[in-house]
Amino acid sequence: MQIKKLFIKSSITIADDKKEITKVVGTPFEPLTRMWCRHEAECLLKLTELGYPNAPKLISSTLNSLTMEKIEGTSLHREFIDEQMFFRIMGVVRELHALGFAHGNLRPNNIFIRDRNEPVLIDFETSCQMHNPLFFLVKFIDRMRLHLLWQSRVMQSSQDLVRTLFPRHVTLAMFIITPVNNLLGFFYSVKKRLRRSHKVSARKRDASR
C-alpha cells in the first residue's frame, strides 16, 4: 500500500504508562484526515464488539487521532517463524475474514506475536468490510500476503520443508494471480511486437517515397 503514503502520514505517541498508543493522522485535506481516522476507529470498535481478540482495542478517538491499547510483543519485521506459528497467523486472518473484515496491509511489520505466542494484527487503515465493493479484492490481497509470508519467513527458516508444500487457502490466490500475470505479459509482448512492426512498415513507406 505504497500509494497510501502519498496521502496519509501518521505519527505514534506512547503514553507514559506504556499501556496506550495515540495515533495522529495527517493528510493534505481535513475531510480526508477525518475519514481515515474515523474509518480505522470504527473498524477497531466493531472488531471489539464482535469479540475479535487479535486486534488492538480502541480506547478513544478524535477528529484526527485515535488512542488504542499498546500491543506488547515482537513484530515480524525481521523475525523468522516456524510452520506452526504461520498456521496460527493464517487462522487469525481467516477468523477476521469470517467476521466480514479484510485487513489489506498484512506486512510483517503489522503482525505482532505476544508473549503467549498469540498473533495480533495492527494498522487497520486500509481494512475493508464485506459491504464494501472492494472487499473480495482486499481479501485476495490478504491471501497473497500470507503466501509471501510463507515464502519469506517460514520456508527460509527450515531446510526440511518441501518448497511445493503451501497451505491450500494461500495457494488458491496464486492459482489466480499467476495466470493473470502470464496473460498480461503475453499481451504486453504482442503489443510491443505490433509497435515494432508498425515502425518498420512506416520506415519502409518513407524509404519508398
C-alpha positions in Angstrom: 0.0 0.0 0.0 2.7 2.5 -1.0 0.0 4.8 -2.6 -1.4 5.3 0.8 1.8 7.0 1.9 1.3 9.8 -0.7 -1.9 10.8 1.1 -1.5 10.0 4.7 1.1 10.5 7.3 0.8 9.0 10.8 2.7 9.6 14.0 2.7 7.4 17.0 2.8 8.6 20.7 3.2 6.1 23.5 1.7 7.1 26.9 3.9 7.3 30.0 2.5 4.1 31.4 3.2 2.4 28.0 -0.3 0.8 28.0 -1.8 3.1 25.4 -0.8 4.4 22.0 -2.1 7.5 20.4 -2.0 7.6 16.6 -2.2 11.0 15.0 -3.4 11.0 11.4 -2.4 13.8 8.9 -3.4 14.4 5.3 -3.3 17.4 3.0 -7.1 17.8 3.3 -9.0 17.9 6.6 -12.0 15.9 5.4 -9.7 13.2 4.2 -8.0 13.2 7.6 -11.3 12.7 9.4 -12.3 9.9 7.0 -9.1 7.9 7.6 -9.2 8.4 11.4 -13.0 7.6 11.6 -12.5 4.5 9.4 -9.8 2.8 11.5 -11.6 3.8 14.8 -14.9 2.2 13.6 -13.1 -0.9 12.4 -11.4 -1.4 15.8 -14.6 -0.7 17.7 -16.6 -3.2 15.6 -14.0 -5.9 16.0 -14.0 -5.4 19.7 -17.8 -5.6 19.8 -17.6 -8.8 17.7 -15.2 -10.3 20.3 -12.2 -10.5 17.9 -9.2 -10.8 20.3 -6.4 -10.4 17.7 -6.6 -6.6 17.2 -5.9 -3.6 19.4 -8.9 -2.4 21.5 -10.0 1.2 20.8 -9.9 3.5 23.8 -11.0 6.8 22.3 -10.9 8.8 19.1 -10.9 12.4 17.9 -11.2 14.1 14.5 -7.6 13.4 13.7 -6.3 10.8 16.2 -7.2 7.6 18.0 -6.0 6.0 21.2 -5.7 2.2 21.4 -4.1 -0.3 23.6 -0.4 -1.0 23.2 0.4 -4.4 21.9 3.2 -6.0 23.9 5.2 -8.3 21.6 7.5 -8.6 18.7 6.7 -7.7 15.1 7.7 -10.0 12.3 9.8 -7.2 10.6 12.9 -9.3 10.7 11.8 -12.4 12.5 11.5 -15.9 11.1 8.7 -18.2 12.3 8.0 -21.9 12.2 5.3 -23.7 10.4 3.1 -23.9 13.5 3.2 -20.1 14.1 2.4 -19.5 10.4 -0.8 -21.6 10.7 -1.8 -19.6 13.8 -1.4 -16.4 11.9 -3.4 -17.8 9.0 -6.1 -18.8 11.4 -6.3 -15.3 12.8 -6.7 -13.9 9.3 -9.3 -16.4 8.4 -11.3 -15.5 11.5 -11.1 -11.9 10.5 -12.4 -12.7 7.1 -15.2 -14.8 8.6 -16.3 -11.7 10.6 -16.6 -9.8 7.3 -13.4 -7.8 7.5 -10.3 -7.9 5.3 -7.0 -6.3 6.5 -5.5 -5.1 3.3 -1.9 -4.5 4.6 -0.6 -7.7 6.1 3.0 -6.8 6.0 5.3 -8.4 8.6 5.5 -5.0 10.4 1.8 -5.2 11.0 1.8 -8.7 12.6 2.9 -8.9 16.3 3.5 -12.0 18.3 2.6 -11.7 22.0 4.4 -13.5 24.8 1.8 -16.2 24.7 2.6 -16.9 21.1 -0.6 -15.2 20.1 -0.6 -13.3 16.8 -2.1 -9.8 16.8 -2.8 -7.6 13.7 -2.3 -3.9 13.8 -2.8 -1.0 11.3 -6.3 -1.2 10.1 -6.2 2.0 8.0 -6.7 0.0 4.8 -9.1 -2.6 6.2 -12.3 -3.3 4.3 -15.7 -4.6 5.4 -17.9 -7.0 3.5 -20.4 -4.3 2.3 -17.6 -2.6 0.5 -17.4 -3.5 -3.2 -13.6 -3.9 -2.8 -13.9 -6.5 0.0 -13.1 -9.5 -2.1 -10.2 -7.8 -3.8 -8.7 -6.8 -0.4 -9.4 -10.4 0.9 -7.5 -11.7 -2.1 -4.6 -9.3 -1.2 -4.6 -10.7 2.3 -4.1 -14.2 0.9 -1.3 -13.0 -1.3 0.4 -11.5 1.7 0.1 -14.8 3.5 1.7 -16.6 0.6 4.6 -14.1 0.6 4.9 -14.5 4.4 5.1 -18.3 4.0 7.9 -17.9 1.5 9.9 -15.2 3.2 9.5 -16.1 6.9 8.8 -19.9 7.0 10.4 -21.5 4.0 13.8 -19.8 4.6 13.8 -20.8 8.3 13.6 -24.6 7.7 15.6 -26.7 5.2 13.4 -29.7 5.7 10.2 -28.2 4.2 9.3 -29.1 0.7 9.0 -25.9 -1.4 5.9 -27.1 -3.1 4.1 -27.6 0.2 1.9 -24.5 0.5 -1.3 -24.1 2.6 -4.3 -24.7 0.4 -6.0 -21.4 1.1 -2.9 -19.4 0.3 -2.1 -21.4 -2.8 -5.6 -20.6 -4.1 -4.6 -17.0 -4.6 -1.5 -18.0 -6.6 -3.6 -20.1 -9.0 -5.4 -16.9 -9.9 -2.6 -14.3 -9.9 0.0 -16.4 -11.9 -2.2 -16.9 -15.0 -3.3 -13.3 -14.9 0.3 -12.2 -14.8 1.2 -14.5 -17.7 -1.7 -13.3 -19.7 -0.8 -9.6 -19.1 2.8 -10.4 -20.1 1.6 -12.1 -23.3 -0.5 -9.1 -24.3 2.4 -6.8 -23.5 4.8 -8.7 -25.7 2.2 -8.7 -28.6 1.7 -5.0 -28.2 5.4 -4.5 -28.3 5.8 -6.5 -31.5 3.0 -4.7 -33.1 4.6 -1.4 -32.4 7.9 -2.6 -33.8 6.3 -3.9 -37.0 4.4 -0.6 -37.3 7.6 1.4 -37.1 9.3 -0.9 -39.6 6.4 -0.5 -42.0 6.5 3.3 -41.6 10.2 3.3 -42.3 9.8 1.2 -45.5 7.0 3.6 -46.7 9.2 6.6 -46.1 12.1 5.0 -47.9 10.0 4.1 -50.9 8.9 7.7 -51.3 
